[in-house]
Amino acid sequence: MDVLRVDDQLTQDERLVRDTVRAFRNEAVDPYIAEWFESGNLPVRELARAMGGLGLFGMHLQGYGCAGSGAVAYGIACRELEAADSGLRSFVSVQGSLAMAAIHKYGSEEQKQRWLPGMAAGELIGCFGLTEPDHGSDPGSMRTRARRDGSDWILNGAKMWITNGSVADVAVVWARTEEGVNGFLVPAGTPGFTTSDIKRKLSLRASVTSELAFADVRLPADALLPDAKGLKAPLGCLSEARFGIVFGAVGAGRACYEAAVDYAKSREQFGRPIAGFQLTQEKLAWMEVALGQAGLTALHIGRLKDAGKVTSQQVSFGKLANVRAALDVARQARTILGANGVTLEYPVLRHANNLESVLTYEGTQEIHTLVLGEAITGISAYRG
């Protein structure tokens, strides 16, 4: 149902990634994802080992057991994972593009050797603590602080809405110090470091979301990420994660679209399939157009990234455009399915609920709009 045949532009290796991840998803995720979503549980360790075996964690990073794949190949993997559920792509994104990328880019050689091979294999899980209960879009106002005590650091504060938080073996935590914003590696079980899961979610239910709390957590000097200087460090990691969403949103939208097409062909009203009615075909046509445009946007940004030419503004463009397109597709698909569209027998409303969170995290729709506004006008509308 890809009229533009966007995937014809993929290389042989990129198609292999697509087919491998799709086969894994079809066998190990799709039959169970509705149950995981309904129960609010995800078999994290089992999935981590399986996805680590496929080389999906930090697959765009070099060395330390990482696959060293290109940006488009990583994006295609995200697309296929999110076609199953946004929670699955979020798991891989937080592990690889946030936690592992931070250690890979800003960590010491000892830190890289200690954590990255196990994380790449799925034997160790990481999380990324930046967002706080009172500071989401404005991380520069964070209240989490670390102060020196001899050669050690004492960490106090809290982080909120942290994917993988309670199951992580290590948390990459950003805190304000006398030198500015710095990153710290906080292993699970460190005295004073506690987590609590956020319950009663109506979105991203097949994902572990937690609050992290730090009460006089004593960390050794080598817990500091030595090359992470200032707020640009975590924001650079966020750009990596947003890139995965540019592709992932296409997968979520595609799953909704395919469900709507299949349903419209089989559902009969007034003596014929509803796919034969003009209004239904109009909906499907606009869904096809939206996904075709989103797929081309993702591929173009991916090629720019592979060429070392991508900008954060371009990633914001893709995140803003593609998530909104996928959400529009999900909502239209739900109308085609009628009452059946609100059940877990079909993936549509599950994806729509998830996409409401994707619209907000890794930069809200409003923030990405203002990023583009600044790129267009040269005037910042959200900075003092």
C-alpha positions as CSV (number, residue, x, y, z in Angstrom):
1,M,0.0,0.0,0.0
2,D,3.0,2.3,-0.4
3,V,2.0,4.1,-3.6
4,L,5.2,6.1,-3.7
5,R,7.3,3.0,-3.1
6,V,9.6,4.8,-0.7
7,D,11.3,1.6,0.4
8,D,12.6,1.2,-3.2
9,Q,15.1,3.9,-2.2
10,L,16.6,1.7,0.6
11,T,19.9,-0.1,0.2
12,Q,20.2,-3.9,0.4
13,D,21.5,-3.6,4.0
14,E,18.7,-1.3,5.0
15,R,16.1,-3.7,3.6
16,L,17.7,-6.5,5.5
17,V,17.3,-4.5,8.7
18,R,13.7,-3.8,7.9
19,D,12.9,-7.5,7.2
20,T,14.8,-8.7,10.2
21,V,13.1,-6.4,12.7
22,R,9.7,-7.0,11.0
23,A,10.1,-10.7,11.4
24,F,11.1,-10.4,15.1
25,R,8.2,-8.1,15.7
26,N,5.7,-10.4,13.9
27,E,6.8,-13.4,16.0
28,A,7.8,-12.0,19.4
29,V,5.7,-8.9,19.8
30,D,2.6,-8.6,17.7
31,P,0.8,-11.6,19.2
32,Y,1.2,-10.3,22.7
33,I,1.3,-6.5,22.5
34,A,-2.4,-5.8,23.1
35,E,-2.2,-8.0,26.3
36,W,0.9,-6.1,27.5
37,F,-0.8,-2.8,26.8
38,E,-3.9,-3.8,28.7
39,S,-2.1,-5.2,31.7
40,G,0.5,-2.4,31.8
41,N,3.3,-4.9,31.9
42,L,6.2,-5.4,29.5
43,P,8.6,-8.4,29.7
44,V,11.6,-6.0,29.7
45,R,14.4,-8.4,30.4
46,E,13.3,-11.0,27.9
47,L,12.8,-8.5,25.2
48,A,16.1,-6.8,26.0
49,R,18.0,-10.0,25.5
50,A,16.2,-10.7,22.2
51,M,16.7,-7.2,20.8
52,G,20.3,-7.1,22.0
53,G,20.9,-10.3,20.1
54,L,19.6,-8.6,17.0
55,G,22.0,-5.6,17.5
56,L,19.2,-3.1,18.0
57,F,20.6,-1.3,21.0
58,G,23.0,1.5,20.1
59,M,23.0,0.1,16.6
60,H,24.1,3.5,15.2
61,L,27.1,3.7,17.5
62,Q,30.6,2.4,16.8
63,G,32.5,-0.1,18.8
64,Y,31.9,-1.7,22.3
65,G,29.6,-4.4,20.8
66,C,27.5,-1.9,18.9
67,A,26.5,-2.6,15.3
68,G,27.8,0.6,13.8
69,S,24.9,0.9,11.3
70,G,23.9,3.9,9.4
71,A,21.3,6.5,10.4
72,V,18.7,5.3,7.9
73,A,19.1,1.7,9.0
74,Y,18.6,2.7,12.6
75,G,15.5,4.8,11.5
76,I,14.1,1.8,9.7
77,A,14.5,-0.3,12.8
78,C,12.6,2.3,14.8
79,R,9.9,2.4,12.2
80,E,9.3,-1.3,12.3
81,L,9.4,-1.4,16.1
82,E,6.9,1.4,16.4
83,A,4.6,-0.3,14.0
84,A,4.2,-2.8,16.9
85,D,3.9,-0.2,19.6
86,S,5.5,3.1,20.5
87,G,6.5,1.7,23.9
88,L,8.8,-0.8,22.1
89,R,10.5,1.8,20.0
90,S,10.8,4.1,23.1
91,F,12.6,1.2,25.0
92,V,15.2,0.9,22.2
93,S,15.5,4.7,21.8
94,V,16.1,5.4,25.4
95,Q,18.5,2.6,25.7
96,G,20.5,3.4,22.6
97,S,20.0,7.0,21.6
98,L,19.9,8.5,25.1
99,A,21.7,6.3,27.8
100,M,24.2,4.5,25.6
101,A,24.8,7.6,23.4
102,A,25.5,9.7,26.4
103,I,28.1,7.3,27.7
104,H,29.5,6.8,24.2
105,K,29.9,10.5,23.5
106,Y,30.7,11.9,26.9
107,G,32.0,9.0,29.0
108,S,35.5,8.0,29.9
109,E,37.1,4.9,28.4
110,E,36.6,3.0,31.7
111,Q,32.9,4.0,31.7
112,K,32.4,2.9,28.1
113,Q,34.1,-0.5,28.8
114,R,32.0,-1.0,32.0
115,W,28.6,-0.3,30.6
116,L,28.3,-0.3,26.8
117,P,29.0,-3.9,25.8
118,G,26.4,-5.2,28.3
119,M,23.9,-2.6,27.2
120,A,24.5,-3.4,23.5
121,A,23.8,-7.1,24.3
122,G,20.7,-6.3,26.3
123,E,22.2,-7.7,29.4
124,L,22.2,-4.3,31.1
125,I,19.5,-1.6,30.8
126,G,19.9,2.1,31.1
127,C,17.7,5.2,31.5
128,F,18.1,8.9,31.0
129,G,17.2,11.3,33.8
130,L,16.6,14.8,32.5
131,T,12.9,15.7,32.9
132,E,11.9,16.8,36.4
133,P,8.4,17.0,38.0
134,D,8.3,20.8,37.6
135,H,10.6,21.2,34.6
136,G,9.9,19.5,31.3
137,S,10.3,21.8,28.3
138,D,12.7,24.0,30.3
139,P,15.5,21.7,31.5
140,G,17.8,24.6,32.1
141,S,15.7,25.3,35.3
142,M,16.4,21.9,36.8
143,R,16.5,21.6,40.5
144,T,18.5,18.4,40.8
145,R,21.9,19.3,42.2
146,A,25.2,17.7,42.8
147,R,27.9,19.1,45.1
148,R,31.4,18.1,45.8
149,D,32.3,16.4,49.1
150,G,36.0,15.7,49.0
151,S,36.5,13.6,45.9
152,D,32.9,12.4,45.9
153,W,29.7,13.9,44.7
154,I,26.4,14.2,46.7
155,L,23.3,14.1,44.5
156,N,19.9,15.4,45.5
157,G,16.7,15.9,43.5
158,A,14.1,14.0,41.4
159,K,13.4,13.1,37.8
160,M,10.0,12.3,36.3
161,W,8.5,10.4,33.3
162,I,11.7,8.3,32.9
163,T,11.4,5.4,30.5
164,N,13.0,2.2,31.9
165,G,13.6,4.0,35.2
166,S,12.8,1.2,37.7
167,V,14.3,-1.6,35.5
168,A,17.5,0.2,34.7
169,D,20.9,-1.1,35.8
170,V,22.3,2.4,35.4
171,A,20.8,5.9,35.2
172,V,22.3,8.7,33.3
173,V,21.4,11.7,35.5
174,W,21.8,15.3,34.7
175,A,22.3,17.7,37.6
176,R,23.3,21.3,38.2
177,T,26.7,21.8,39.8
178,E,28.9,24.8,40.6
179,E,30.4,24.3,37.1
180,G,27.1,24.2,35.3
181,V,25.1,21.1,34.2
182,N,26.9,17.8,34.4
183,G,26.0,14.2,33.8
184,F,26.5,11.3,36.3
185,L,26.2,7.6,36.1
186,V,24.1,6.2,39.0
187,P,24.0,2.4,39.3
188,A,20.8,0.8,40.5
189,G,21.0,0.0,44.2
190,T,23.2,3.0,45.1
191,P,22.1,4.1,48.6
192,G,19.6,7.0,48.5
193,F,18.6,6.3,44.9
194,T,15.0,5.0,44.7
195,T,12.5,4.6,41.9
196,S,8.7,4.4,41.7
197,D,6.6,3.5,38.6
198,I,3.9,5.8,37.3
199,K,0.6,3.9,37.2
200,R,-2.8,4.4,35.7
201,K,-1.4,5.6,32.4
202,L,-3.8,5.6,29.4
203,S,-0.9,5.9,27.0
204,L,2.4,4.0,26.5
205,R,1.1,1.3,28.8
206,A,3.5,-1.2,27.3
207,S,6.4,0.8,28.6
208,V,8.0,1.2,32.1
209,T,7.7,4.9,33.1
210,S,9.2,5.9,36.5
211,E,10.1,8.7,38.9
212,L,13.7,8.8,40.1
213,A,14.5,10.2,43.5
214,F,18.0,11.0,44.9
215,A,18.4,11.7,48.6
216,D,22.0,12.4,49.5
217,V,23.3,9.9,47.0
218,R,27.0,9.6,47.3
219,L,28.8,9.0,44.1
220,P,32.6,8.5,43.5
221,A,34.5,10.9,41.3
222,D,34.5,8.5,38.4
223,A,30.6,8.7,38.2
224,L,31.0,12.0,36.4
225,L,30.7,11.9,32.6
226,P,34.0,13.8,32.0
227,D,33.1,15.3,28.5
228,A,29.6,16.4,29.3
229,K,29.8,20.1,29.6
230,G,26.7,22.2,30.0
231,L,23.1,21.8,28.9
232,K,24.2,21.2,25.3
233,A,25.3,17.7,26.3
234,P,21.8,16.2,27.2
235,L,20.1,18.3,24.5
236,G,22.5,16.7,22.0
237,C,21.3,13.2,23.1
238,L,17.7,14.3,22.8
239,S,18.3,15.2,19.2
240,E,19.4,11.6,18.6
241,A,16.3,10.2,20.2
242,R,14.0,12.6,18.2
243,F,15.6,11.3,15.1
244,G,14.3,7.8,15.9
245,I,10.8,9.2,16.4
246,V,10.9,10.8,12.9
247,F,10.9,7.2,11.5
248,G,9.0,5.5,14.3
249,A,5.9,7.7,13.9
250,V,5.7,6.5,10.3
251,G,5.5,2.9,11.5
252,A,2.7,3.7,14.0
253,G,0.7,5.5,11.3
254,R,1.3,2.7,8.8
255,A,-0.1,0.1,11.2
256,C,-3.3,2.1,11.7
257,Y,-3.6,2.7,7.9
258,E,-3.2,-1.0,7.1
259,A,-5.8,-2.0,9.7
260,A,-8.2,0.5,8.2
261,V,-7.7,-0.7,4.7
262,D,-8.1,-4.3,5.6
263,Y,-11.2,-3.5,7.7
264,A,-12.8,-1.4,5.0
265,K,-12.4,-4.2,2.4
266,S,-14.1,-6.8,4.7
267,R,-16.7,-4.7,6.5
268,E,-20.0,-4.6,4.5
269,Q,-22.8,-2.0,4.9
270,F,-25.7,-1.4,2.5
271,G,-24.8,-4.5,0.6
272,R,-21.1,-3.8,-0.2
273,P,-17.7,-3.3,1.4
274,I,-17.3,0.2,2.9
275,A,-14.1,0.5,0.9
276,G,-16.3,1.1,-2.1
277,F,-17.8,4.3,-0.7
278,Q,-16.4,7.6,-1.8
279,L,-16.0,9.1,1.7
280,T,-14.0,6.0,2.9
281,Q,-11.8,6.2,-0.1
282,E,-11.2,9.9,0.5
283,K,-10.0,9.1,4.0
284,L,-7.7,6.3,2.8
285,A,-6.3,8.5,0.1
286,W,-5.4,11.3,2.4
287,M,-3.9,8.8,4.9
288,E,-1.8,7.4,2.0
289,V,-0.6,10.9,1.1
290,A,0.2,11.8,4.7
291,L,2.3,8.6,5.2
292,G,4.0,9.0,1.9
293,Q,5.1,12.5,2.7
294,A,6.2,11.4,6.2
295,G,8.2,8.5,4.8
296,L,10.0,10.8,2.4
297,T,10.7,13.3,5.1
298,A,12.2,10.6,7.3
299,L,14.3,9.2,4.6
300,H,15.6,12.6,3.5
301,I,16.6,13.5,7.1
302,G,18.2,10.1,7.5
303,R,20.3,10.6,4.4
304,L,21.4,14.0,5.7
305,K,22.3,12.4,9.0
306,D,24.3,9.7,7.3
307,A,26.1,12.4,5.3
308,G,26.9,14.4,8.5
309,K,24.8,17.3,7.4
310,V,21.7,17.1,9.5
311,T,20.7,20.0,11.8
312,S,18.7,19.9,15.0
313,Q,16.1,22.2,13.2
314,Q,15.7,19.5,10.5
315,V,15.1,16.9,13.2
316,S,12.5,19.1,14.8
317,F,10.9,19.5,11.4
318,G,10.6,15.8,11.1
319,K,9.4,15.1,14.6
320,L,6.8,17.8,14.4
321,A,5.5,16.9,11.0
322,N,5.6,13.1,11.2
323,V,4.1,12.7,14.7
324,R,1.2,15.0,13.8
325,A,0.7,13.1,10.5
326,A,0.7,9.8,12.2
327,L,-1.8,11.0,14.9
328,D,-4.1,12.3,12.1
329,V,-3.9,9.0,10.3
330,A,-4.7,7.1,13.6
331,R,-7.7,9.2,14.2
332,Q,-9.1,8.8,10.7
333,A,-8.4,5.1,10.8
334,R,-10.5,4.9,14.0
335,T,-13.5,6.4,12.2
336,I,-13.3,3.8,9.5
337,L,-13.3,1.0,12.1
338,G,-16.3,2.6,13.9
339,A,-16.9,1.1,17.3
340,N,-14.5,-1.7,16.6
341,G,-11.8,0.9,16.5
342,V,-11.9,1.5,20.3
343,T,-11.1,-2.1,21.1
344,L,-7.8,-3.9,21.5
345,E,-8.8,-6.3,18.9
346,Y,-7.4,-3.7,16.5
347,P,-4.2,-1.6,17.0
348,V,-5.7,1.8,16.0
349,L,-6.7,3.4,19.3
350,R,-3.7,1.9,21.1
351,H,-1.5,3.6,18.6
352,A,-3.5,6.8,18.8
353,N,-3.2,6.9,22.6
354,N,0.5,6.2,22.4
355,L,1.0,9.0,19.8
356,E,-0.6,11.5,22.2
357,S,2.5,10.9,24.4
358,V,4.9,10.9,21.5
359,L,3.5,14.3,20.5
360,T,4.6,15.6,23.9
361,Y,7.9,13.8,24.8
362,E,11.3,14.5,23.4
363,G,10.1,18.1,22.9
364,T,6.4,19.1,22.7
365,Q,4.7,20.1,19.5
366,E,4.8,23.6,20.7
367,I,8.6,23.6,21.4
368,H,9.4,22.2,18.0
369,T,7.1,24.7,16.4
370,L,9.1,27.5,18.1
371,V,12.4,25.8,17.0
372,L,11.2,26.1,13.4
373,G,9.9,29.6,14.1
374,E,13.4,30.7,15.3
375,A,15.0,29.0,12.3
376,I,12.7,31.0,10.0
377,T,12.8,34.4,11.7
378,G,16.0,34.4,13.6
379,I,14.1,35.4,16.7
380,S,13.7,33.1,19.7
381,A,10.2,33.2,21.1
382,Y,10.8,31.1,24.2
383,R,14.2,32.2,25.5
384,G,14.6,35.3,27.6
